[in-house]
């Protein structure tokens, strides 16, 4: 590997992550023209165009997507190699990039990271919270803590927490609109819709025994933010589909009531995901053990 190859890989991964020249220049502490020149030199050396440039954003070409995927993988391998060579150190150290969902990340994961940082001060933890699905390889994350199973066979998954889903609504709404007893009756109700990831929008999957029904529901309000749709349910706008973690305290207090309890919905169990490797870096091993212990108590 040429002496300038590894820095170029890191530069391109950062550029692809931030999505524009100005942000990349700010992160690197250089001018935007310097970033443009460095990208041009990289493309000249490779003999291909890696990005499409616009005034505000960049988008990757097919060659750029390929270069990004392999660059992120090579950089991870370099980090793992260095960690393996230095594995005799008494304390784990180095950068650990963790991804989580916004609401749960703020309330549960961030305090765990705080406790971990006190216990392992030589490990630098970056916690990034995103609603959208992410790629551990292409976005250079070490671990992801997310609800639901990810369809990527390259990943190792460890369940951290069981998390059922419910249909629920406020007592005020159910008093005014009545309580549905079957999936077909949901067509006559106002439902609050959560536009989430790649889920089929407005379609709820209900199961009773071996029978599964897909119900297309409608409502006057929808949002891509889970806290917003939950608050709308509390305000009496209709029936919402939420997870046990979101609504348990409101069901206990009576501010929400479970609807159609005889039916089950696909669970939203919490998983820890990371790339399958024969030798995990020490910083990852201790963080995984720390997380599992936290959710076991």
Secondary structure, 3 states (H helix, E strand, C coil): CCCCHHHHHHHHHHHHHHCCHHHHHHHHCCCHHHHHHHHHHHHHHHCCCCEEECCCCEEECHHHHHHHHHHHHHHHHHHHHHHHHCCCCCCCCEEEEEEECHHHHHHHHHHHHHHHHHHCCCEEEEEEECCCCCCCCCCCCCEEEEECCCCCCCEEEEEEECCCEEEEECHHHHHHHCCCCCHHHHHHCCEEEECCCCCCCCEEEEEECCEEEEEECCCCCEECCHHHHHHHHHCCCCEEEEEHHHHHHHHHHCCCEEECCCCEECCCCEEEEEECCCCCCHHHHHHHHHHHHHHHC
